Amino acid sequence: MEETSYLDDSRFLSVDFEVFGLVQGVYFRKYALQAATKIGVTGYVKNTRNGSIKGVLQGNRPNVRKMQQWLYQEGSPECVIQGCQFQNERELINPEFYQFKIDLNDW
């Protein structure tokens, strides 16, 4: 029986994220939706009560890594990213989301 690994680009990854800094009120979620759609990942993004942005990314490994880099280094034009945490990374057989969306149920 062959063992799979996170290095297998054909496998789906899921990872939770939280972005800190000046990320609310600067169209961060809108730009995240555009970037995720262009990169080809699914999941969601939403505001939190503490002023951060949270969400989930799902997709093949290279696309998830590209979106993680976008969240950590780029963001929306007016944002100021002070940090980004990624956690709960896991491999999926099938994605749980079929598109990337803005979750308007903040917090």
Backbone as a ProteinNet text record, in pm:
[ID]
protein_1_A
[PRIMARY]
MEETSYLDDSRFLSVDFEVFGLVQGVYFRKYALQAATKIGVTGYVKNTRNGSIKGVLQGNRPNVRKMQQWLYQEGSPECVIQGCQFQNERELINPEFYQFKIDLNDW
[TERTIARY]
84	0	88.5	61.6	142.8	96.3	191.2	159.4	156.5	57.2	50.9	120.5	159.5	225.9	181.5	212.6	179.4	257.5	356.8	434.5	365.8	258.8	184.3	92.3	126.9	51.5	-90.1	-120.9	-255.2	-353.2	-302.6	-389.2	-439.9	-557.7	-612.8	-565.6	-534.6	-501.6	-609.9	-626.7	-712.4	-630.3	-635.9	-563.6	-646.4	-652.4	-719	-618.5	-667.3	-577.5	-641.5	-554.3	-597.6	-492.6	-537.9	-449.2	-471.4	-361.7	-366.2	-309.6	-356.1	-308.9	-426.5	-400.4	-507.4	-563.2	-659.1	-713	-865.2	-930.2	-1073.7	-1095.8	-1196.3	-1225.8	-1135.3	-1060	-967.7	-989	-1108.8	-1148.1	-1064.2	-1011.5	-927.7	-1006.4	-1128.8	-1208.7	-1238.1	-1269.9	-1297.8	-1175.5	-1059.3	-937.5	-898.7	-926.1	-899.2	-985.2	-1111.3	-1200.3	-1145.9	-1102.6	-1047.3	-921.2	-831.7	-706.7	-733.3	-821.6	-852.6	-913.7	-1001.5	-1064.1	-959.4	-870.2	-764.4	-666.7	-630.1	-533.5	-596.9	-725.2	-794	-808.4	-833.1	-859.4	-1003.5	-1055.8	-1189.6	-1180.3	-1293.7	-1297.5	-1377.4	-1336.6	-1407.8	-1315.8	-1360.6	-1291.9	-1398.4	-1367	-1462.4	-1390.1	-1459.7	-1408.7	-1425.5	-1344.2	-1359.5	-1382.7	-1424.6	-1447.9	-1319.1	-1207.2	-1081.5	-1010	-1075.8	-1017.6	-934.8	-926	-850.5	-944.1	-886.1	-959.4	-928.8	-1032.2	-1014.7	-1074.4	-1032.4	-1092.7	-1029.1	-1067.7	-1017.9	-979.4	-868	-824.4	-827.2	-873.7	-868.7	-833.5	-753.7	-715.2	-593.7	-537.3	-414.8	-300.3	-199.1	-90.2	-27.7	10.7	73	-18.7	-147.4	-240.3	-264.1	-273.5	-288.7	-165.9	-46.7	76.7	79.7	33.9	28.8	-66.1	-180.6	-278.2	-226.7	-157.1	-97.3	1.4	80.4	176.8	103.5	-5.2	-82.7	-134.6	-189	-243.2	-136.1	-16.9	90.7	166.3	179.6	268.4	199.3	80	20.5	-106	-213.8	-339.5	-395.5	-485.5	-545.7	-450.5	-468.3	-374.6	-358	-463.7	-457.2	-430.6	-418.9	-402.3	-258.4	-243.9	-112.3	-111.3	-46.5	-43.5	66.9	29.2	127.1	164	83.3	111.9	3.6	36.3	-59.4	-29.7	-133	-117.6	-189.4	-124.2	-184.5	-184.8	-297.2	-305.3	-405.8	-408.2	-499.8	-482.9	-359.5	-337.3	-362.7	-442	-473.1	-495.8	-479.7	-501.6	-646.8	-704.4	-842.6	-847.8	-942.8	-966	-1048.2	-1148.3	-1232.3	-1246.7	-1250.5	-1268.5	-1405.9	-1412	-1537.6	-1612.4	-1543.8	-1603.3	-1588.5	-1683.3	-1680.1	-1651.1	-1636	-1596.4	-1536.8	-1478.3	-1430.1	-1533.6	-1569.3	-1672.9	-1638.4	-1705	-1698	-1811	-1777.6	-1877.4	-1918	-2041.1	-2088.3	-2133.9	-2134.2	-2164.3	-2036.1	-2001	-1875.7	-1869.5	-1747.4	-1707.9	-1721
-118.4	0	124.7	214.8	335.3	443.1	505.3	611	745	828.1	960.5	1060.9	1171.5	1273.6	1411.4	1511	1648.2	1698.4	1625.2	1665.6	1625.2	1548.3	1503.5	1617.5	1682.1	1798.3	1765.5	1637.2	1601.2	1594.2	1594.7	1588.9	1727.7	1733.2	1859.4	1887.6	2013.5	2058.6	2151.7	2153.1	2249.9	2313.4	2444.1	2514.9	2635.2	2654.8	2771.5	2886.4	3007.7	3123.9	3236.1	3322.1	3446.1	3551.3	3665.3	3775.3	3890.9	3946.6	4053.5	4182.5	4293.9	4425.7	4512.6	4608.9	4692.7	4618.3	4529.5	4444	4454.6	4525.2	4549.3	4692.7	4711.5	4845.6	4887.5	4793	4822.8	4725.5	4670.2	4579.6	4451.7	4409.3	4289.3	4167	4150.5	4033	4031.6	4148.4	4157.9	4116.5	4167.4	4132.6	3986.7	3934.5	3793	3704.7	3741.9	3668.1	3668.4	3783.8	3793.7	3709.1	3717.1	3641	3490.5	3448.1	3305.4	3249.7	3327	3283.7	3271.1	3368.6	3367	3251	3228.3	3122.9	2984.8	2975.4	2847.4	2771.9	2845.5	2779.8	2808.3	2723.4	2740.6	2768.7	2800.5	2828.5	2953.9	3027.1	3150.8	3244.9	3369.1	3473.3	3553.2	3596.6	3676.9	3764.8	3870.4	3957.7	3889.4	3930.8	3884.8	4005.7	3980.9	4089.5	4160.6	4089.1	4149.8	4227.6	4245.1	4326.2	4248.6	4118.3	4036	3982	3908.8	3839.5	3691.4	3607.3	3462.7	3391.9	3267.8	3189.3	3053.1	2988.6	2855.2	2856.4	2792.5	2772.1	2624.2	2587.5	2449.1	2445.8	2346.9	2331.4	2243.9	2235.1	2156.4	2231.8	2159.2	2214.5	2341.4	2343	2465.5	2587.4	2567.6	2680.7	2730.5	2638.4	2679.5	2758.5	2713.4	2785.4	2924.6	2938.7	3071	3164	3111.8	3194.4	3229.3	3136.9	3168.5	3283.9	3280.5	3387.9	3519.4	3516.7	3638	3695.2	3608.3	3653.5	3714.6	3657.1	3699.6	3821.9	3831.4	3934.3	4043.8	4016.2	4112.4	4175.7	4102.5	4157.1	4263.8	4343.9	4451.7	4571.4	4660.3	4772.8	4861.4	4883.7	4974.7	4905.4	4774.5	4703.5	4715	4688.2	4679	4545.9	4446.6	4313	4309.6	4279.5	4269.9	4125.7	4032.3	3892	3804.6	3678.1	3582.3	3446.1	3382.2	3248.8	3148.1	3033.5	2921.5	2803.5	2735.3	2619.6	2518.4	2402.6	2293.5	2247.5	2245.1	2196.6	2046.2	2006.8	1864.7	1831.5	1704.5	1657.3	1613.5	1641.8	1604.6	1515.6	1427.3	1350.6	1434	1503.2	1592.3	1725.3	1834.8	1965.1	1973.7	2050.4	2071.5	2193.7	2278.8	2398.8	2390.7	2447	2442.6	2577.3	2678	2811.2	2883.9	2998.4	3083.9	3192.5	3221.8	3321.5	3410.5	3523	3612.4	3572.5	3534.9	3499.5	3627.7	3669	3794.5	3779.6	3657.7	3633.6	3654.7	3780.9	3816.5	3760.9	3742.1	3691.9	3543.7
0	0	0	-89.8	-103.9	-7.3	58	153.1	80.6	110.1	48.9	139.3	82.1	162.4	116.8	195.8	162.3	41.6	-1	-117.5	-247.4	-238.2	-354.9	-399.7	-511.8	-559	-602.6	-623.9	-668.2	-550.1	-429.6	-311	-276.4	-216.6	-170.7	-29	-3.6	131.2	181.2	310.8	377.2	487	498	602.8	649	780	838.1	843.6	831.2	839.3	919.2	972.7	1036.3	1005.7	954.5	915.8	1012.4	1063.9	1164	1106.7	1159.9	1118.8	1078.5	993.1	937.6	816.9	843.4	737.7	723.3	814.3	800.5	755.3	670.8	619.5	505.8	449.2	339.3	221.8	213.6	104.7	99	213.9	216.5	169.7	217.1	180.3	30.7	-25.9	-169.7	-251.4	-214.4	-286.7	-264.7	-145	-118.2	-207.7	-225.7	-314.5	-457.5	-504.2	-639.5	-653.9	-554.4	-560.2	-555.4	-465.7	-451.7	-579.3	-641.4	-766.2	-876.1	-885.1	-986.9	-963.2	-837.2	-803.5	-813.3	-783	-794	-663	-554.2	-425.5	-384.4	-297.7	-245	-95.5	-33.9	109.2	135.5	238.7	271.8	348.7	360.3	435.6	509.2	633.8	710	810.5	855.5	961.2	1096.6	1193	1330.8	1420.8	1541.3	1637.5	1677.1	1674.6	1719.2	1609	1493.4	1386.1	1286.5	1303.7	1209	1100.3	1008.5	902.4	918.5	916.3	929.6	809.3	790.9	684.7	669.5	561.3	526.8	379.4	349.1	210.5	180.6	61.5	17.7	-130.4	-168	-307.5	-317.4	-439.1	-450.3	-384.1	-346.6	-265.5	-324.6	-453.1	-505.3	-499.6	-525.1	-521.4	-379.5	-284.4	-143.9	-100.8	-139.7	-103.3	-165.1	-290	-354.6	-278.8	-238.6	-166.5	-27.3	37.4	167.5	151.9	47.5	23.3	-1.2	-77.1	-101.9	29.7	116.3	245	333.4	330.7	419.7	366.7	234.8	179.1	99	46.7	-44.6	11.9	17.1	67.4	-23.9	29.5	-49.3	-53.3	-152	-167.4	-44.3	33.1	146.9	280.7	281.3	408.8	460.8	590	653	728.8	671.3	731.1	835.9	960.1	1068.3	1099.5	1052.6	1076.6	1018.7	1002.7	948.5	1010	1063	1120.9	1033.4	1013.8	943.5	1038.6	1046.6	1136.1	1082.4	1147.4	1112	967.7	918.5	782.6	778.7	680.2	666.6	520.9	489.4	354.3	339	223.6	194.4	70.9	67.7	-54.4	-151.3	-99.2	-179.7	-106.1	-180.3	-113.7	-47.8	59.5	131.4	78.5	3.8	-54.7	-206.3	-277	-422.9	-485.6	-401	-445.7	-326	-350.9	-242.8	-224.7	-100.3	-77.9	41.1	46.3	161.2	254.2	375.6	475.9	547	526.8	585.3	729.2	780.1	921.3	1000.4	1019.4	1084.8	1226.5	1269.8	1399.9	1395.4
[MASK]
+++++++++++++++++++++++++++++++++++++++++++++++++++++++++++++++++++++++++++++++++++++++++++++++++++++++++++

